[in-house]
Structure formats: C-alpha cells, structure tokens
Amino acid sequence: MPQTPGLPTVVIVGRPNVGKSTLFNAIIGQRKAITGDEPGITRDRIAGEAVHRGRRFRVIDTGGIIPDDDALIPSEILRQARVALDEAAHIIFLIDGRTEITAADRDLAQMLRRLNKPVTLAVNKIDAPVRESLTADFYSLGFERVVPVSAEHRLGIDELLDIATEGFPETEEEEEEPAGERPRAIRVAIIGRPNVGKSTLLNALLGQERAIVSPIAGTTRDSVDERMVIDGREYVFVDTAGIRRKGKTRLMAEKLSVVMARRHIRMAHIALLVLDASEGPVGGDATIGGYAHEEGRALILVVNKWDLLNVRQRREYEAAIRAQFRFLEYAPIVFLSAKEKRGLKGLLRQIDRCWESFNQRVPTGELNRLATTFQLEHGRRIYYMTQPSVRPPTFVLFMDSDEPLHFSTERHIINRLRERFGFEGTPIVLKVKARH
C-alpha cells in the first residue's frame, strides 16, 4: 500500500536479536486501525503505519546494528538504518533486559545521542513486575526516558507509544474493525531458490487477471509488491526475485537470500514455495520451506515447469516431494507451468482454501469434546482446551503441569485436529499451561 505522505516516523533500532521485529509486530498489530504493513526493504528495513490514541504515524523496523563492524551485512544494515534515522521524529532504542549492557549497546547509545533526536530506551523481555527492577541499570546509557516492555507478551507497549508519539498530530481515527476481523488483503510471499520461476509466476498471475490495483515498489530493487483484486478479493503478491547481486561473494549472496526470504515470509500470510520440476526437490527447498513453518505461515508447495515431465516422472516427483518435506505434510501441492500460464486458477483456489484454514476458529465446546479422545502420556491430563488466536491457529491446553508434551503426543493431537477440522495448508501451534 502506498505510504501516507507527511506522517511522523518512529524508528526502532538496536543490536541483533533483541526483539525489534517482535516489537514492530506488536505496534502494528495492537490496534486495528492499520493502513499498511508493506515490506519496504531490503535486507534491513520494514515499514508500516499504525494509530495510537488518534495519532497516526509510520514505524520502521531496522536491521540489527553493530557500529563499526566491517562485515558487509552489518555495514549495509547500518547504512540503511541511518537513512531511516535521518527521517525519524522519535527513536526507540530497544535493548535486551535479560543481558548485561554490552560495548555494542554503549557504542550505539553514543551514536544515537549525537543525532540530537528524541530517544526512548525500551528495555525488552521484562515480562513480570519482579523484573522491572532490572531496568534501573540501563539509565547508565544516558537516556532520560526508560520504559520496561515485553514485546512478545504485549506488555508496556501503550506506555512506550504514549512517549514515542507525544506531540504527534491527532488525525480523524478510522472506525476500528471488530476484534478478530480479517485483514482486507491476503499477503502472499513467493519464495524459493533463484531461477525456479518466481518472477515468471508473479507475471503470469498478474497478466492472467489484468486486475492490478497499484504496483508498490520497495525502497530498493530487491522486492516489488503487486496488488490485485480477483472476484472481489484483494491480494498482495510479494516477489523475492533479485536478492542475489553481482559482485558479491557467494557466501554474501546466501546470507542476503536468507535475510530477504525470512523478512518477506514474516510479513506475509501465505507463502508459495516455488520448486523447479526439472531439477527435483533439493535440500535448499526444504530449508526455505522450514522458514515459513517456523514463522507460522500458511504454505503451498508450487511445482513449476510441470509441463517438462512425463506421467511417470510426475508421479515420482510427487513422491519425492512428500519424502523431502515430511515436516510440511499439511502443505498442499499445486502443479503448474508459469511460462505456459497453466494451472494458475487452481493455485488461486488453493490460496483461498489456505486462507480460510489460516483464519479458522473452532468453538470451545467442540474442542473440549475432541480433547477427551486424545491419547496422552501416562499421568497427563487435559482439563480444558481453548483457541485464543488464528493466523496461525493456536491452541492452549490447560493441563496438570506446564511440562512440554512429548513430540509423539503433540503430533497425535495436531493430527486429530486436522482429521476433525481440516486446517489444510496451515501450521497448528500448541501451547501447554498448568491449571492453577
């Protein structure tokens, strides 16, 4: 979606792995009055818009910054982050509250102070009142405003945004969507190894329907979003082509491929993993599919160049896919030829089915009736079961203890849920809590 011009910008910065993306998602996802969450990147930045107490603003999630690191990825991330910082109205400096202050933290604090811009130090992973005392040490970094938060558990976010958006102009806030309302557009990331036909597939989809609403260019040439409407349903397709650049080492290209693929997957609802039928499934395909699984995204395996195989080869290929992707047994397989524009309508139908599964809710009564049939480990007991969220479908089992389930038990429960309710194309998340 095109960015709203003239909005004040809040930039999230910090060392790698302190929870910046989780905080970004908490800010973007905490209110329903969201106008967009397009990936603006590029290996380093994701931009979105949100509203807090009637104040609309832009949020930028930067890559992990390591000042004075000469490695190519950190230096490129730092360069891109500085571009974002130049336009920042407020900076959120995120730090891990469970670790000691590092030299990198101090260097980054010094760099931020030199900018002479408003900075709030957010101390992350403070998920209980007893931990709030840990924030006192972080005042030594020299920032007046220090706020304890838990991005994962959505704690302290309102207090943080009260400070970050102070003085931002209030806008006429759009009517909020009812709780649980689905996003207006289905975001679909087209992922896969280089040269498997991702761009050809995107062009075929767009050319077939000729219903593009607007092209959305990323901040670099690394990614392009295409928005289209088919039969009244809106889709945003993200093509991850162009992530390997000439002049970079093979190792660097691989690192950038991983960074780009994971960023696009994180911002999507559904991932299309494109496979090349002329090569057969390889380990790299499974690795990329694993990223979508780990991020909890719906997934479809798209076998391209299918027209190059005979009937026997097709059967063998399908068997090879299922053997290679055992952990993705829930992912449907779609066979098509992007170049010949064959199989595209079947793919769109499958996207719609996976979208329904991704958003599916099961009534608590039905869940608990099914729970009585689960075969549990000796001595374990489920008192009751709920589904607190969708995208992906997530279930909480209240049991005699919070000890994790054995892998085989977890698999059994997930299989029973699929047998009873479907959930085609989407991972299922199980959480165990002790009944108090």
C-alpha positions in Angstrom: 0.0 0.0 0.0 1.4 3.4 -0.8 2.7 5.2 2.3 0.7 8.1 3.6 2.8 11.2 3.0 3.9 13.6 5.7 3.4 11.2 8.7 5.9 11.4 11.6 8.2 8.4 11.7 9.1 6.2 14.7 12.3 4.2 14.1 13.2 1.0 16.1 16.9 0.4 16.5 19.1 -2.0 18.5 21.6 -4.8 18.4 20.7 -8.0 16.5 18.3 -10.4 18.3 16.9 -8.0 20.9 13.3 -8.3 19.7 12.9 -5.4 17.2 10.7 -7.3 14.8 8.6 -8.6 17.6 8.1 -5.1 18.9 7.3 -3.9 15.4 4.6 -6.5 15.1 3.3 -5.6 18.5 3.0 -2.0 17.5 1.5 -2.7 14.1 -0.8 -5.4 15.4 -2.0 -3.9 18.6 -4.6 -1.7 17.0 -7.0 -2.5 14.1 -6.6 1.0 12.5 -3.7 -0.1 10.4 -3.3 1.3 6.9 -0.4 -0.9 5.8 2.5 -3.2 6.7 4.4 -3.4 3.5 8.0 -4.7 3.5 10.0 -1.7 2.5 13.2 -3.4 2.4 15.5 -5.0 1.7 17.6 -6.8 3.9 17.2 -4.2 6.6 14.0 -2.2 6.9 10.4 -3.0 7.1 7.9 -0.1 7.2 4.3 0.1 8.3 1.7 2.5 9.6 -0.3 2.4 12.9 -2.5 4.6 15.0 -2.1 5.2 18.8 -4.7 7.3 20.6 -5.7 9.0 17.4 -2.1 9.8 16.4 -1.2 8.2 13.1 2.5 7.5 12.5 4.9 5.5 10.4 7.0 2.7 12.0 10.3 1.5 10.6 12.0 -1.8 11.9 15.7 -1.6 11.1 18.1 -4.5 10.9 20.3 -5.3 13.9 23.0 -2.6 14.2 26.6 -3.3 15.1 28.5 0.0 15.0 32.0 -0.1 13.4 31.6 -3.7 12.2 33.3 -4.0 8.9 31.4 -7.1 7.8 29.3 -6.3 4.7 25.9 -7.1 6.0 26.2 -5.2 9.3 27.7 -2.2 7.5 24.9 -2.2 4.9 22.3 -2.5 7.6 23.9 0.4 9.4 23.9 2.5 6.3 20.2 1.8 5.6 19.4 2.3 9.3 21.0 5.8 9.2 18.7 6.6 6.2 15.8 5.8 8.4 17.2 7.7 11.4 17.6 10.8 9.3 13.8 10.9 8.9 12.9 9.8 12.4 10.7 12.0 14.6 11.3 9.7 17.5 13.7 6.8 18.0 13.0 3.7 20.1 16.3 2.2 21.2 15.5 -1.5 22.1 17.7 -3.4 24.4 17.6 -6.9 25.9 16.7 -6.5 29.6 17.9 -10.0 30.5 21.5 -9.5 29.4 24.2 -7.1 30.6 24.9 -3.9 28.8 27.4 -4.6 26.0 30.1 -2.5 24.3 27.9 -2.5 21.2 25.0 -1.1 23.3 27.2 1.7 24.6 28.5 2.5 21.1 25.0 2.6 19.7 23.8 4.8 22.5 26.6 7.2 21.8 25.8 7.3 18.1 22.1 8.0 18.9 22.9 10.8 21.3 24.9 12.5 18.6 21.7 12.7 16.4 20.1 15.2 18.8 16.7 13.5 18.3 14.2 12.2 20.9 15.2 8.8 22.0 13.3 6.4 24.4 15.2 3.4 25.7 12.9 0.4 25.7 14.1 -2.5 27.9 12.7 -5.6 26.4 11.8 -9.0 27.9 10.6 -7.5 31.2 7.6 -9.9 31.4 6.9 -9.8 35.1 6.7 -7.0 37.7 9.6 -8.5 39.7 11.8 -8.0 36.6 11.1 -4.2 36.4 13.9 -3.6 38.9 16.3 -4.7 36.2 15.6 -1.6 34.2 17.5 0.7 36.7 20.9 -0.3 35.4 20.1 0.9 31.9 19.8 4.5 32.9 23.6 4.5 32.8 23.3 4.6 29.0 22.4 8.3 29.4 18.7 8.4 28.3 16.1 10.1 30.4 13.2 8.0 29.3 13.5 4.3 30.0 10.4 2.1 29.6 10.2 -1.7 30.5 8.4 -3.7 27.9 7.7 -7.3 26.8 7.2 -7.2 23.1 6.3 -10.9 23.0 3.6 -10.5 25.6 2.5 -7.0 24.5 3.3 -5.5 27.9 4.2 -1.9 28.3 3.5 -1.1 24.6 0.9 1.6 25.3 3.2 3.3 27.8 6.0 3.2 25.2 3.8 4.7 22.5 2.5 7.4 24.8 6.0 8.7 24.9 7.1 7.9 21.4 4.0 9.7 19.8 3.9 12.6 22.2 3.3 15.8 20.2 2.3 13.9 17.0 -0.8 15.5 15.4 -4.1 13.7 16.0 -5.9 12.6 13.0 -9.5 11.6 12.5 -9.2 8.0 13.5 -10.9 5.5 11.3 -13.5 3.3 12.8 -11.8 0.3 14.2 -12.6 -3.1 12.8 -14.3 -5.6 15.1 -12.0 -7.8 17.1 -10.8 -10.8 15.1 -11.6 -9.0 11.8 -9.5 -10.5 8.9 -7.1 -8.2 7.1 -8.6 -6.7 3.9 -5.8 -8.1 1.7 -4.2 -11.5 1.6 -0.4 -11.1 1.6 1.3 -13.8 -0.4 5.1 -14.2 -0.5 6.5 -16.0 -3.5 9.7 -17.7 -2.2 12.2 -20.2 -3.4 15.7 -20.7 -4.7 17.0 -18.4 -7.5 15.8 -19.2 -11.0 12.9 -21.5 -10.2 10.4 -19.2 -11.8 9.2 -16.9 -9.1 9.0 -13.7 -11.2 7.5 -15.7 -14.1 4.8 -16.9 -11.8 4.1 -13.4 -10.5 3.9 -12.0 -14.0 1.6 -14.9 -15.1 -0.8 -14.3 -12.2 -0.9 -10.5 -12.9 -1.2 -11.0 -16.7 -3.9 -13.6 -16.4 -6.3 -11.5 -14.5 -5.3 -8.0 -15.5 -6.7 -6.6 -12.3 -3.7 -4.8 -10.8 -4.8 -2.0 -8.5 -1.3 -0.5 -8.0 2.3 -1.6 -8.1 4.2 -0.9 -4.9 8.0 -0.6 -5.2 10.2 -1.4 -2.3 12.9 1.0 -1.1 15.4 -0.9 -3.3 15.1 -3.1 -6.3 15.2 -6.2 -4.2 11.4 -6.5 -3.9 8.2 -5.5 -5.6 4.7 -5.8 -4.2 1.8 -6.2 -6.7 -1.8 -5.6 -5.5 -4.6 -7.1 -7.4 -8.3 -7.8 -7.0 -9.9 -11.1 -8.3 -13.7 -11.7 -7.8 -13.8 -9.0 -5.1 -10.9 -10.5 -3.1 -7.8 -8.4 -2.7 -4.3 -10.0 -2.8 -0.8 -8.5 -2.4 1.9 -10.7 -4.0 5.5 -10.2 -2.9 8.1 -11.4 -5.3 11.6 -12.0 -3.8 13.5 -12.0 -7.1 16.7 -10.1 -7.4 18.1 -10.9 -4.0 21.4 -12.0 -5.4 23.5 -9.2 -6.6 26.5 -9.4 -8.9 29.8 -8.5 -7.4 29.1 -10.1 -4.0 30.6 -13.3 -2.8 28.6 -16.5 -2.9 28.6 -16.5 0.9 27.2 -13.0 1.0 24.5 -13.8 -1.6 23.5 -16.8 0.6 23.2 -14.6 3.7 21.2 -12.0 1.9 18.9 -14.7 0.5 18.2 -15.9 4.0 17.6 -12.4 5.3 15.3 -11.4 2.5 13.3 -14.6 2.4 12.7 -14.6 6.2 11.7 -10.9 6.1 9.1 -11.5 3.3 7.8 -14.6 5.0 7.3 -12.8 8.3 5.2 -10.0 6.6 3.1 -12.4 4.6 0.0 -14.5 5.5 0.7 -17.3 2.9 4.0 -18.4 1.4 4.2 -20.0 -2.1 7.4 -22.2 -2.2 8.2 -22.5 -5.8 10.0 -25.7 -6.9 11.6 -26.5 -10.2 10.2 -29.7 -11.6 13.1 -30.1 -14.0 15.6 -30.3 -11.1 13.7 -32.2 -8.4 13.4 -31.2 -4.8 16.7 -30.4 -3.0 17.8 -29.6 0.5 17.7 -25.8 -0.1 14.0 -26.1 -0.9 13.3 -27.8 2.4 15.3 -25.2 4.3 13.3 -22.3 2.8 10.0 -24.2 3.5 11.2 -24.5 7.1 11.4 -20.8 7.4 7.7 -20.4 6.5 6.9 -23.2 9.0 8.9 -21.6 11.8 7.2 -18.2 11.2 3.8 -19.9 11.4 2.7 -19.0 7.9 0.3 -21.0 5.7 2.3 -22.7 2.9 1.6 -24.1 -0.6 4.2 -26.1 -2.5 4.1 -24.9 -6.1 5.8 -27.2 -8.6 6.7 -25.1 -11.7 7.8 -26.3 -15.1 5.5 -29.3 -14.7 4.9 -29.5 -18.4 8.5 -30.7 -18.9 7.8 -34.1 -17.2 6.0 -37.2 -18.5 3.4 -39.0 -16.4 5.8 -41.4 -14.7 8.2 -38.6 -13.8 5.3 -36.6 -12.4 4.4 -39.5 -10.0 8.0 -39.9 -8.9 8.4 -36.2 -8.3 5.3 -36.0 -6.2 6.6 -38.9 -4.1 10.0 -37.3 -3.8 8.4 -34.0 -2.6 6.5 -35.8 0.2 9.6 -37.7 1.3 11.7 -34.5 1.3 9.0 -32.3 3.0 7.7 -34.7 5.7 7.5 -31.9 8.3 5.3 -30.0 5.8 2.7 -32.7 5.3 -0.1 -30.2 5.8 1.1 -28.1 2.8 -0.9 -28.8 -0.4 1.0 -29.3 -3.7 0.0 -27.4 -6.8 1.5 -28.3 -10.2 1.6 -25.6 -12.9 3.6 -24.0 -15.7 4.0 -20.3 -15.1 5.5 -19.9 -18.6 2.6 -21.5 -20.3 0.1 -20.0 -17.8 -1.4 -23.4 -17.0 -2.7 -24.3 -13.5 -3.0 -20.7 -12.3 -6.7 -20.8 -11.4 -6.1 -23.9 -9.4 -3.3 -22.1 -7.5 -5.7 -19.1 -6.7 -8.4 -21.6 -5.5 -5.8 -23.2 -3.2 -4.7 -19.8 -1.8 -8.3 -19.1 -0.9 -8.7 -22.5 0.8 -5.5 -22.0 2.8 -6.6 -18.5 3.8 -9.8 -20.0 5.2 -7.8 -22.6 7.2 -5.4 -19.9 8.4 -8.3 -17.9 9.9 -10.4 -20.9 11.1 -11.8 -20.9 14.6 -13.1 -23.9 16.4 -15.8 -23.4 19.1 -14.5 -24.2 22.6 -17.2 -26.8 23.2 -16.2 -28.8 20.1 -12.6 -28.6 21.1 -13.1 -30.0 24.5 -15.3 -32.8 23.2 -12.4 -33.8 20.9 -9.9 -33.4 23.7 -11.5 -36.3 25.6 -10.4 -38.6 22.8 -6.7 -37.6 22.8 -4.2 -40.4 23.8 -1.9 -38.7 26.3 1.3 -39.8 28.0 0.8 -41.7 31.2 -0.2 -39.5 34.1 -1.0 -36.4 31.9 -4.5 -34.9 31.9 -6.1 -32.1 29.9 -8.6 -30.1 32.0 -9.8 -28.0 29.1 -8.7 -26.5 25.8 -9.1 -23.2 24.0 -8.2 -21.5 20.8 -7.1 -17.9 21.6 -5.9 -16.9 18.2 -5.7 -17.5 14.5 -3.1 -16.8 11.7 -1.9 -19.4 12.6 -4.5 -21.4 14.5 -3.2 -21.6 18.1 -4.5 -23.8 20.8 -3.8 -23.8 24.6 -4.1 -27.0 26.6 -4.6 -26.4 30.3 -3.1 -29.5 32.0 -1.9 -30.8 35.3 1.5 -29.2 34.7 3.2 -27.0 32.1 5.7 -29.7 31.2 6.0 -29.8 27.4 4.3 -32.6 25.6 6.3 -35.4 24.1 6.8 -35.0 20.4 4.6 -38.0 19.5 1.8 -36.7 21.7 1.9 -33.3 20.1 1.9 -34.8 16.7 -1.1 -37.1 17.7 -3.1 -34.0 18.9 -2.3 -32.0 15.8 -3.3 -34.9 13.5 -6.6 -35.3 15.4 -7.3 -31.6 15.0 -6.6 -31.9 11.2 -8.8 -35.0 10.9 -11.7 -33.3 12.6 -11.5 -29.7 11.4 -9.2 -29.7 8.3 -6.7 -26.8 8.6 -5.3 -27.5 5.2 -2.2 -25.6 4.4 -1.6 -24.0 7.8 0.7 -25.0 10.7 -1.0 -25.6 14.1 0.5 -24.2 17.2 0.0 -26.0 20.6 0.8 -24.4 23.9 0.6 -26.1 27.3 -0.2 -24.3 30.5 -0.7 -25.6 34.1 -4.2 -25.2 35.5 -3.9 -23.2 38.7 
